[in-house]
C-alpha cells in the first residue's frame, strides 16, 4: 500500500508540475502595461510603459501586450519589430492621444517592421481630433499606422475623432481587418476610415465607418483586395484614388467590393485621378451587390479631379479599364446616378454595368459618359439604361 501511495504521489506531483510549468509559461507570455508602470488616469503619459511592455512581448514567441480597461494617455509611440514570433496587441481600454501632437510626425500609434501581428480587443483609440480640425492643421496624422507589417489582423477595435486618418496600411502584405468601427464628425477634414497604399492581399470585412472623408481610400500600389460587409456613411464613400499626383505611382489591380451599404455619403463607388497626371493604371475592379441610400454620386469615375481648384489642367494619363458595377441599387441624391468623366487622351475602357437600379426622388436617374467605352448589360429595366 505504501508503495502504491508513493507511486501515485510521484505521478500526481509530476502532472501538477507539468501543469504548473505550462500555466506559468502561458502567463509569462502576457505583459500587462500596468506591470510596467502604466497609470489609467487619462493624464499620465504612459508611452514608456507601453513601449517596455511591447519590447518584452516582441521578444517572446507568442508574446502579448495587454491594455486592460481604463483611460490611458499615450503620446506618439512606435512599436518596432522584428519580433521573435507571433505578437499580440490586446486593447480593452481607451487610449487617448495628446491634444497637441508631436511636431513633424505623421502618426500617433505605429507598428513597423513586424511579421505575424494581431491587434484586437474591445477598446478605443481616441484621437482627440476636434481642436486639431478647428486649427486647420495640414499634417496628415494617422491614429493607427501599419508600415511594413506582414500577416496582420486588426479586429473589433474602435477609432474615434482621429486627427486625420484613422488607419493607414502602407507597404504591407496579408492584412485582414474585421469588425472595426471608425467615427468622426461629418465635417471633420481628411478623417479617412482606412487609407491603403503599396500593399497586397488585403481583406476588409464587416466594419462600420462614419467619418468626414472616404470610408476606404485605395492609393497606388494596392493589389488583390477584397472588401465586404462594410457600412459607410456619412463620408465620401469608397474610393480608388486620388491617383496621378506623383510620378512613378504603382498600378492598382484586382479590387473586389461586395455586399456593402452606403448612406448619406458625398460619393458612392468612386475612381478619381488628377487631370494632368503621369502615367498609371487601374484595372480589374469589380463592385457588386451594393446598396446606396441618398448618395450624391452613386457611381463615378472622375479623371479631372481637382480638389484645390488650382490644378494645372490637362488630361490624365492614368489608364482605367475592366471595371464592372453589378447590382448597385438604391437612391441617388442627384439626378445623375452614373457619371464617367474620363480622360480624352486615354479613355476608360471595358466599363460594364449590370442590374443597376438608381432613382432620384422616385424618378429614374440619368448617366453621363465622356471619353468612356461603357456597356449597359442585362435587363432593359436597368436604371439608368444608357448614357
PyMOL commands that set and color helices and strands:
alter all, ss='L'
color gray80, all
select helices_A, chain A and resi 2-28+33-36+47-58+130-134
alter helices_A, ss='H'
color red, helices_A
select strands_A, chain A and resi 30-32+41-45+64-67+71-73+77-80+87-91+94-96+107-120+124-126+142-155+158-160+167-170+173-178+181-183+194-197+200-205+208-210+216-218+223-228+231-232+238-243+252-263+267-274+280-295+297-305+318-332+336-341+348-354+357-360+363-364+366-370+372-377
alter strands_A, ss='S'
color yellow, strands_A
deselect
rebuild
show_as cartoon
